[in-house]
Amino acid sequence: MLNPYEIVSRSALPALRAMVSKRLKDRYSMTQQQIATRMGITQASVSNYARKARGVMIDLEMDPTVAKAVDRVASILASETGDEREAVRTMTEVCDYIRFNHLMCSLHRDLEPGFMVEGCDACDGFLTVKGFERLKTLPS
């Protein structure tokens, strides 16, 4: 049984990093080492994204909200005065968007054929602030 966070970490996050890496190279003419330094990853990871050896399990480019968020992250990371905390926050929000909007369901079906993704609400984001309050009241 795959947890949505496993799918995010194995597919969505690498896909997002690949998208950011490509934008930093194409739009800001950064080298792989510069990209790696700004993103806090290795140059080998950047190379893997460029060769499409990683970050290709799910294509998120077609979603305009994801594409816009990736543009924002790339812009922040390309700026000498960019706040990397803002880039992390934006990446976290886009991962939540991917989950909440069920953009991983077909991939989940492919990765775990026996799992019934139809009617699944595991990615619906039940834990808002009120949800966290509810957890505090659950018996131990």
Secondary structure in CASP SS format (residue, H / E / C, confidence):
PFRMAT SS
TARGET T0000
AUTHOR 0000-0000-0000
METHOD secondary structure of the structure
MODEL  1
M C 1.00
L C 1.00
N C 1.00
P H 1.00
Y H 1.00
E H 1.00
I H 1.00
V H 1.00
S H 1.00
R H 1.00
S H 1.00
A H 1.00
L H 1.00
P H 1.00
A H 1.00
L H 1.00
R H 1.00
A H 1.00
M H 1.00
V H 1.00
S H 1.00
K H 1.00
R H 1.00
L H 1.00
K H 1.00
D H 1.00
R H 1.00
Y H 1.00
S C 1.00
M C 1.00
T C 1.00
Q H 1.00
Q H 1.00
Q H 1.00
I H 1.00
A H 1.00
T H 1.00
R H 1.00
M H 1.00
G C 1.00
I C 1.00
T C 1.00
Q H 1.00
A H 1.00
S H 1.00
V H 1.00
S H 1.00
N H 1.00
Y H 1.00
A H 1.00
R C 1.00
K C 1.00
A C 1.00
R C 1.00
G C 1.00
V C 1.00
M C 1.00
I C 1.00
D C 1.00
L C 1.00
E C 1.00
M C 1.00
D C 1.00
P H 1.00
T H 1.00
V H 1.00
A H 1.00
K H 1.00
A H 1.00
V H 1.00
D H 1.00
R H 1.00
V H 1.00
A H 1.00
S H 1.00
I H 1.00
L H 1.00
A H 1.00
S C 1.00
E C 1.00
T C 1.00
G C 1.00
D C 1.00
E H 1.00
R H 1.00
E H 1.00
A H 1.00
V H 1.00
R H 1.00
T H 1.00
M H 1.00
T H 1.00
E H 1.00
V H 1.00
C H 1.00
D H 1.00
Y H 1.00
I H 1.00
R H 1.00
F H 1.00
N C 1.00
H C 1.00
L C 1.00
M C 1.00
C H 1.00
S H 1.00
L H 1.00
H H 1.00
R H 1.00
D H 1.00
L H 1.00
E C 1.00
P C 1.00
G C 1.00
F C 1.00
M C 1.00
V C 1.00
E C 1.00
G C 1.00
C C 1.00
D C 1.00
A C 1.00
C C 1.00
D C 1.00
G C 1.00
F C 1.00
L C 1.00
T C 1.00
V H 1.00
K H 1.00
G H 1.00
F H 1.00
E H 1.00
R H 1.00
L H 1.00
K H 1.00
T H 1.00
L C 1.00
P C 1.00
S C 1.00
END
